[in-house]
Amino acid sequence: MCERTTLLRGFLTEAMFVFAVVCAICLVSIAEEPHYDLCRILQLPLDGPIGQLRAVPVRLGPDRPPAILAIYSEDAEIDPYIGMFFFPKGTTKLLVFDSTGKILWQKDLGPGMVSGIWFLPVFAFDLNSDGIDEIYLVNNNDPDHPLDYRKYVLERRDGRTGEVNGHWQWPYTRQAQSMSHTYRNFIMGATVKGRPVLLTAQGTYGPMFIQAWNSDMSKRWEHEVQGGAKGSHVCPVVDIDGDGNDELLWGEHCIKVGTGKELFCADHGKWTGHSDIIQPVLDWQHSRWYIHTCREQMTDRPPRIVCYDDQGNRVWEALDHGHIDTGWAARIGPEGAPIVLGVRVGQKVRTAEGERRTGIEPFTFHAFSGEPYSLNFDPYTTIPVDLNGDGIHELVKGYFEGDGTVLDRHGRVIGNVGGLCAMASKFMDLPGEQILSYSHKKGTVAIWADRTAQDNARAQRRYRHPYYKVNQKLTACGYNLFNLGGL
């Protein structure tokens, strides 16, 4: 009996030791997982249901709190393609409010401009370097004829009051085009030799033109894009060669903002189609950019996903067929390594009720090697955002048919922001990045943040980067909500 008791005690001691070790490992693992306190820090009611809403941060001077420009309409997003276009019921409105929820000004653009990101891009930019952003947008001098692009103008408004203080003829081509090709407008900004340069552009699939404007609105240059690839639905601005001056990625064309000349065109002579996504991804260790691209069905030839280096050379490629309709880069891999996404879709439908896709197949890869990277959740509709400021992204389902669910990088649900998203970046004087969401039926805009966020050195390095600052402003032009994920 004593021998058995001794053996039993020995067994229990060993089992308890193993149990204690397992518990300790679990506790360490749990301790390593970040905790979140996602909360709504501001909610603002608008004047009725919201079909579409874009937003961009606006600087109104050092004496003023952070402000946000919202561009919204009761209509869903209107696309110029004849199979997706519908006549709007309402008008587009501009509204600027500050971080306290105070409405600073509101303007109704009237019936002359069709609500939609391709008809009516908007950009907030301090072109005259006075510390206050101006608002640049496309407007129409002939409101009785909303499709008469000959009467479109580049309009400038005072960021503090919303009053118009300048307008110039919006460039257009006299070549006959389809409706889908005609109404594809962009407004961007960049820096050359430390000075701001405004960029405007027209076209995506057919004739494509880009203009650069100096601070006095004199035309710096105009470039007609010829040969090579078509344009993209995103238009990131990046100093890709590290000379201190920005380049514009126009599809696979890399154009120097200082001169309007092409630095390179990736896959020139091999690819003449249209890539939905052009996403710069920074290799911080070697201070080198890579370019993640996702190709649409316009030219159905392999490969469908291609990664280029900073000189336009192929690094890796994937998938032989399909329409890769959307994608991103996000710091969600091991130790925050960049992962890239490409989503293959079967069919895309847009009506007055909104947009939906079928036949969804997401594919994820290590950004620099192209090795497949498995996720245990569906990343479709997600936007990268670093809520807790640790330099690693969370993901919010805030795009297309997204329901507002917020996930950590492992797919664990953190919370819900109650609707689609118009911004996901650091636009408030708070730790971490924030999310601006909107509710269709309630007609409200809300800002969400993690109350436990603390910015570490990796996150602060991202915020300070020139790429972050210029691309954060592109959320009301093109499909640029994902641009910061590659940083």
Sequence and secondary structure as in RCSB ss.txt:
>XXXX:A:sequence
MCERTTLLRGFLTEAMFVFAVVCAICLVSIAEEPHYDLCRILQLPLDGPIGQLRAVPVRLGPDRPPAILAIYSED
AEIDPYIGMFFFPKGTTKLLVFDSTGKILWQKDLGPGMVSGIWFLPVFAFDLNSDGIDEIYLVNNNDPDHPLDYR
KYVLERRDGRTGEVNGHWQWPYTRQAQSMSHTYRNFIMGATVKGRPVLLTAQGTYGPMFIQAWNSDMSKRWEHEV
QGGAKGSHVCPVVDIDGDGNDELLWGEHCIKVGTGKELFCADHGKWTGHSDIIQPVLDWQHSRWYIHTCREQMTD
RPPRIVCYDDQGNRVWEALDHGHIDTGWAARIGPEGAPIVLGVRVGQKVRTAEGERRTGIEPFTFHAFSGEPYSL
NFDPYTTIPVDLNGDGIHELVKGYFEGDGTVLDRHGRVIGNVGGLCAMASKFMDLPGEQILSYSHKKGTVAIWAD
RTAQDNARAQRRYRHPYYKVNQKLTACGYNLFNLGGL
>XXXX:A:secstr
 HHHHHHHHHHHHHHHHHHHHHHHHHHHHHHHS    EEEEEEEE SS  SEEEEEEE B TTS  EEEEEEESS
    SSTTT    SS  EEEEEETTS EEEEEE GGGS SSTTT  EEEE TT SSB EEEEEEES TT TT GG
GEEEEEEETTT  EEEEEE     S   HHHHS EEEEEEEETTEEEEEEEE SSS EEEEEE TTS EEEEEEE
 SS    S   EE TTSSSS EEEETTEEEETTT  EEEETTTTT  S EEEEEEEEETTTTEEEEEEEE TTS 
 S SEEEE TTS EEEEE SSSEEEEEEEEE SGGG EEEEEEEESEEEEETTEEEEES EEEEEETTT  B   
SS  TTEEEE SSSSSS EEEE STT   EEE TTS EEEE SSEEEEEE  SSSSS EEEEEETTTTEEEEEEE
TT    HHHHHHHHSHHHHHHGGGTTSTT TTGGGG 
